[in-house]
Amino acid sequence: MSELVKRTLSGAVFVAAVVASILWSSYAFHVLFTLFCVLAVDEYHRLVKSPRALRIYSFTATLLLCVTIQCMAWHIEGSEENFFVFGFCFSLGYLLLIVFALLDEIWNHSERPLESWGNLLISQVMIALPLATLEFLYFLDRYLLLALFVLIWINDTGAYCVGSSTAKLPKGNHKMTPHISPKKSWEGLAGGFIFTMVASLLLHYFGWFDTIASSETGVLVPCLFAFLVSAFGTMGDLMESLFKRSIGVKDSGKFLPGHGGVLDRFDSVLLAGPIITAFCWVCYLIAPLF
């Protein structure tokens, strides 16, 4: 089987799994994205060669974080009052585990305490938390979460198509950050943004933004949504590329044949996810004022 066929099939399966979990039920979404979150954190610790104990701490902490945010999301949804108590207990357990993991570096006379502490906090703040907060976006409106992924994929596709085409011009194209990602260009960025903006307006036409947009705001909300996805999705991609270049690897793992690891698949979400979640909740809360 050729590399192109493997890449196409694995990519199709990944997209189908993400879309199906979002549209099927909250339980399917929670299980799948908790799995992605745990795998991404473990992938990071494998890349930086963290000690086994630290990986176990991060694995457990990530599970507690995902369950905490799930309980908080269910409480906000109003499905069950007891979920607030459960969420508080899990969040307390999460914080205690993080503190215990930090203190363990002292008890075990670690030779690299600052490095271990930094990797633990990076894995939680920059990977686990952004992925886990997608729960809040899901419970606001699953179609907003689906729009986030659809527009990220369209932004990547548009940037690749335009960037590849302009690279063949006699004078080539203008590179964005050749020291980080040599193939990314300003022309590709503009192309991805245009593709994303058009797709966002189409989704708006089909009612995907009805939860946070109104007739008074018009196309302002979907346009801002597209801008944030394109801008922060690209920055998240560059952030992960810089990380991989700093440790000298091409892919973060081998999760998907031809696509790399879990971090490679969710790099754009690491920044765009929290930003879009906050944006959508702000729009939702101020919508009654219009």
Backbone torsions as a table, in degrees:
resi	resn	phi	psi	omega
1	MET	NA	129.5	-177.5
2	SER	-70.0	161.3	-179.6
3	GLU	-63.5	-36.4	-179.8
4	LEU	-65.0	-41.9	179.4
5	VAL	-65.0	-43.8	178.2
6	LYS	-60.4	-44.8	-179.3
7	ARG	-63.1	-42.7	-179.3
8	THR	-66.0	-46.7	-178.7
9	LEU	-65.2	-46.9	-178.9
10	SER	-65.1	-37.7	177.5
11	GLY	-65.4	-40.2	178.7
12	ALA	-64.7	-41.3	178.7
13	VAL	-64.3	-41.7	179.1
14	PHE	-62.1	-49.1	179.8
15	VAL	-60.8	-44.2	-179.6
16	ALA	-62.1	-40.5	-179.5
17	ALA	-65.5	-43.3	-179.9
18	VAL	-64.6	-49.2	-178.4
19	VAL	-63.6	-43.8	-179.0
20	ALA	-63.4	-41.4	-178.9
21	SER	-65.5	-36.4	179.9
22	ILE	-70.3	-41.7	-175.8
23	LEU	-83.1	-23.8	-174.3
24	TRP	-74.0	-67.5	-178.8
25	SER	-162.2	163.4	178.9
26	SER	-65.2	-31.9	-179.8
27	TYR	-67.5	-43.8	178.7
28	ALA	-62.6	-43.2	178.9
29	PHE	-62.9	-45.5	-177.5
30	HIS	-62.4	-45.4	-178.3
31	VAL	-64.1	-46.8	-176.7
32	LEU	-65.0	-45.1	-176.2
33	PHE	-78.0	-23.9	169.9
34	THR	-65.9	-41.2	177.0
35	LEU	-62.0	-46.6	178.4
36	PHE	-60.1	-41.9	-178.0
37	CYS	-63.0	-47.1	-180.0
38	VAL	-63.9	-44.1	-180.0
39	LEU	-63.9	-39.1	179.9
40	ALA	-65.2	-43.1	179.2
41	VAL	-65.3	-44.5	179.4
42	ASP	-65.1	-36.0	178.5
43	GLU	-62.3	-42.1	178.2
44	TYR	-60.8	-46.7	-177.6
45	HIS	-67.5	-30.7	175.4
46	ARG	-67.8	-39.1	-179.1
47	LEU	-66.0	-39.0	-178.5
48	VAL	-90.9	3.8	176.1
49	LYS	59.1	49.8	177.1
50	SER	-71.4	150.9	176.0
51	PRO	-60.5	155.2	-176.7
52	ARG	-59.1	-40.1	-179.2
53	ALA	-61.4	-40.8	-179.7
54	LEU	-66.7	-36.8	177.0
55	ARG	-63.8	-39.3	178.8
56	ILE	-66.2	-42.6	177.2
57	TYR	-59.0	-46.2	-178.4
58	SER	-66.2	-39.8	177.8
59	PHE	-58.8	-49.5	-178.7
60	THR	-66.8	-42.3	-179.8
61	ALA	-62.6	-39.6	179.6
62	THR	-64.1	-41.3	176.1
63	LEU	-60.5	-46.1	179.7
64	LEU	-62.7	-39.3	179.5
65	LEU	-64.3	-45.0	-179.6
66	CYS	-62.5	-42.8	179.7
67	VAL	-67.6	-37.8	178.4
68	THR	-60.5	-49.4	-178.1
69	ILE	-68.7	-33.6	175.9
70	GLN	-61.6	-46.3	179.5
71	CYS	-62.8	-41.6	179.2
72	MET	-64.9	-39.7	179.1
73	ALA	-65.1	-43.3	177.6
74	TRP	-62.9	-37.3	178.4
75	HIS	-65.3	-43.6	178.5
76	ILE	-62.4	-37.4	178.7
77	GLU	-65.7	-23.8	178.1
78	GLY	86.3	16.8	-177.3
79	SER	-77.6	-24.1	-177.9
80	GLU	-164.8	124.0	-178.6
81	GLU	-65.8	-34.5	-176.7
82	ASN	-64.1	-17.1	-179.6
83	PHE	-64.8	-25.0	177.0
84	PHE	-65.9	-42.3	178.4
85	VAL	-65.1	-44.8	178.6
86	PHE	-60.7	-44.3	-179.9
87	GLY	-61.5	-40.5	178.8
88	PHE	-63.8	-43.1	-180.0
89	CYS	-64.6	-43.9	179.1
90	PHE	-66.5	-38.4	179.2
91	SER	-66.3	-37.4	176.6
92	LEU	-64.4	-43.3	177.3
93	GLY	-62.0	-37.8	178.6
94	TYR	-62.4	-48.1	-178.9
95	LEU	-64.5	-41.3	179.1
96	LEU	-64.1	-38.2	179.3
97	LEU	-66.4	-40.8	178.1
98	ILE	-61.9	-45.0	178.8
99	VAL	-62.4	-43.9	179.7
100	PHE	-61.8	-40.7	179.0
101	ALA	-64.0	-37.1	177.7
102	LEU	-67.9	-41.7	179.9
103	LEU	-69.8	-27.8	-179.5
104	ASP	-61.5	-29.7	176.7
105	GLU	-63.7	-30.3	178.4
106	ILE	-76.1	-46.7	-176.8
107	TRP	-64.1	-35.8	-177.3
108	ASN	-90.6	8.0	178.1
109	HIS	52.2	49.7	-178.4
110	SER	-60.9	143.1	177.2
111	GLU	-84.8	-15.8	-178.2
112	ARG	-132.1	58.5	-175.7
113	PRO	-63.3	-43.2	-178.4
114	LEU	-63.6	-39.5	178.9
115	GLU	-65.6	-43.1	179.9
116	SER	-67.6	-43.9	178.0
117	TRP	-61.4	-43.5	179.8
118	GLY	-62.8	-43.5	180.0
119	ASN	-66.5	-36.9	177.5
120	LEU	-62.7	-48.5	-177.3
121	LEU	-69.5	-37.5	177.4
122	ILE	-62.3	-44.4	-178.2
123	SER	-62.3	-31.4	-179.0
124	GLN	-85.9	-45.5	-174.3
125	VAL	-77.8	-37.8	-173.6
126	MET	-99.0	-12.0	-178.9
127	ILE	-123.8	-61.0	-174.5
128	ALA	-63.9	-48.3	-176.7
129	LEU	-64.3	-47.4	178.2
130	PRO	-59.3	-40.3	179.7
131	LEU	-71.3	-38.8	-178.4
132	ALA	-68.5	-32.5	-177.9
133	THR	-70.0	-9.3	174.8
134	LEU	-61.6	-19.9	176.6
135	GLU	-58.3	-40.7	-179.0
136	PHE	-65.2	-37.0	178.1
137	LEU	-69.7	-38.2	179.1
138	TYR	-61.8	-44.6	-176.5
139	PHE	-77.8	-15.0	171.0
140	LEU	-73.9	-49.3	176.5
141	ASP	-170.3	118.9	-177.0
142	ARG	-62.6	-26.2	-180.0
143	TYR	-73.9	-24.2	173.9
144	LEU	-69.4	-39.9	176.9
145	LEU	-66.1	-42.0	178.2
146	LEU	-63.9	-37.8	177.5
147	ALA	-62.9	-38.6	178.0
148	LEU	-57.7	-49.0	-178.5
149	PHE	-69.3	-42.8	-179.8
150	VAL	-60.2	-44.6	-178.3
151	LEU	-71.0	-33.2	175.0
152	ILE	-63.2	-44.6	179.3
153	TRP	-64.6	-40.2	179.4
154	ILE	-68.1	-39.4	178.1
155	ASN	-61.1	-44.9	178.6
156	ASP	-63.2	-42.9	-179.4
157	THR	-65.2	-45.4	179.4
158	GLY	-63.1	-42.1	179.3
159	ALA	-64.1	-40.9	180.0
160	TYR	-66.0	-45.7	-177.7
161	CYS	-64.1	-48.6	-178.4
162	VAL	-69.3	-42.1	179.6
163	GLY	-62.4	-42.8	179.3
164	SER	-65.9	-39.1	-179.0
165	SER	-67.9	-45.5	-178.0
166	THR	-71.6	-23.0	177.9
167	ALA	-66.3	-21.9	-178.9
168	LYS	-87.1	-2.9	177.8
169	LEU	-67.2	157.9	-178.1
170	PRO	-51.8	-40.8	-179.7
171	LYS	-100.1	8.3	179.1
172	GLY	69.4	-158.6	177.3
173	ASN	-122.8	-178.3	-175.9
174	HIS	-100.7	115.5	-176.1
175	LYS	-73.5	141.6	178.5
176	MET	-78.9	-62.5	-176.7
177	THR	-137.6	76.7	-176.6
178	PRO	-61.2	-24.0	179.0
179	HIS	-76.6	-14.3	179.9
180	ILE	-110.3	-56.3	-178.4
181	SER	-134.4	94.4	-173.0
182	PRO	-59.0	-25.0	-175.0
183	LYS	-88.2	-15.1	-178.4
184	LYS	-77.6	134.0	-177.4
185	SER	-130.4	162.9	176.7
186	TRP	-67.4	-32.7	176.6
187	GLU	-65.6	-40.5	177.0
188	GLY	-64.4	-40.6	177.5
189	LEU	-59.7	-45.9	179.6
190	ALA	-64.5	-41.6	178.7
191	GLY	-62.8	-44.3	177.9
192	GLY	-61.8	-39.2	179.7
193	PHE	-64.7	-43.1	-179.9
194	ILE	-64.9	-45.9	177.6
195	PHE	-57.5	-45.2	-177.2
196	THR	-65.4	-41.4	-179.2
197	MET	-64.0	-45.2	179.2
198	VAL	-62.6	-44.0	-180.0
199	ALA	-64.6	-38.4	179.3
200	SER	-64.3	-39.5	178.1
201	LEU	-66.6	-35.6	175.9
202	LEU	-65.5	-43.4	178.2
203	LEU	-63.7	-36.3	176.1
204	HIS	-62.4	-40.5	178.9
205	TYR	-61.7	-34.7	-179.8
206	PHE	-88.5	5.8	172.2
207	GLY	87.4	15.7	-177.8
208	TRP	-70.7	-21.0	-177.8
209	PHE	-106.6	13.8	-175.3
210	ASP	-61.2	-27.2	-178.8
211	THR	-66.9	-32.5	-174.4
212	ILE	-117.0	-4.0	-178.8
213	ALA	-118.7	160.6	178.5
214	SER	-142.2	174.1	179.6
215	SER	-64.9	-28.8	179.8
216	GLU	-69.8	-37.8	-178.8
217	THR	-80.5	-18.6	177.8
218	GLY	61.9	-130.9	-177.4
219	VAL	-94.6	7.7	-178.0
220	LEU	-60.6	-46.4	-177.2
221	VAL	-63.0	-52.5	178.4
222	PRO	-61.6	-32.3	178.2
223	CYS	-68.5	-42.9	177.1
224	LEU	-66.1	-39.2	177.4
225	PHE	-57.5	-47.8	-179.3
226	ALA	-64.4	-41.9	179.7
227	PHE	-61.7	-45.3	-179.3
228	LEU	-65.0	-41.3	178.6
229	VAL	-61.6	-48.0	-176.9
230	SER	-65.9	-45.7	-176.4
231	ALA	-68.7	-53.3	-174.9
232	PHE	-79.9	-25.4	173.7
233	GLY	-65.1	-42.1	177.8
234	THR	-65.5	-41.6	179.3
235	MET	-65.3	-37.5	176.3
236	GLY	-64.0	-39.4	176.6
237	ASP	-61.6	-46.2	-180.0
238	LEU	-66.0	-36.0	179.4
239	MET	-62.0	-44.6	179.6
240	GLU	-70.5	-34.4	176.9
241	SER	-64.0	-40.2	177.9
242	LEU	-63.9	-40.6	178.2
243	PHE	-61.7	-47.6	-179.2
244	LYS	-64.9	-39.7	179.7
245	ARG	-66.4	-34.9	-178.2
246	SER	-68.0	-25.1	178.6
247	ILE	-108.1	2.5	172.1
248	GLY	75.2	40.6	176.6
249	VAL	-125.7	153.6	179.3
250	LYS	-87.4	-45.1	178.9
251	ASP	-122.0	153.2	-179.8
252	SER	-77.3	-17.5	179.9
253	GLY	-177.2	-163.1	-179.1
254	LYS	-127.3	37.5	-177.0
255	PHE	-63.4	-46.4	179.4
256	LEU	-121.0	123.7	178.5
257	PRO	-56.0	124.7	178.5
258	GLY	85.5	-9.3	-177.6
259	HIS	-118.4	-13.7	-179.3
260	GLY	93.6	-151.1	-174.5
261	GLY	-93.7	-173.6	179.5
262	VAL	-63.8	-42.4	178.9
263	LEU	-62.3	-34.6	177.1
264	ASP	-64.4	-33.9	-178.2
265	ARG	-80.5	-25.2	-175.1
266	PHE	-116.2	14.5	-177.7
267	ASP	-60.1	-40.7	-179.4
268	SER	-67.1	-26.8	-177.0
269	VAL	-77.5	-23.5	-173.8
270	LEU	-60.0	-32.0	175.5
271	LEU	-104.6	-41.7	-176.8
272	ALA	-67.1	-35.5	-177.9
273	GLY	-57.4	-58.3	-179.9
274	PRO	-62.6	-38.2	-179.6
275	ILE	-64.4	-46.1	-179.8
276	ILE	-66.9	-38.9	178.4
277	THR	-60.6	-47.0	178.8
278	ALA	-63.9	-42.4	-179.8
279	PHE	-61.1	-45.1	-177.7
280	CYS	-66.6	-39.3	179.4
281	TRP	-69.0	-36.4	176.7
282	VAL	-64.3	-45.2	177.1
283	CYS	-60.2	-41.0	-179.3
284	TYR	-65.0	-40.1	-177.2
285	LEU	-74.4	-31.8	-178.9
286	ILE	-94.9	-6.6	-179.4
287	ALA	-54.9	-41.0	179.8
288	PRO	-62.3	-16.6	-178.7
289	LEU	-76.6	-16.0	-177.8
290	PHE	-94.3	NA	NA
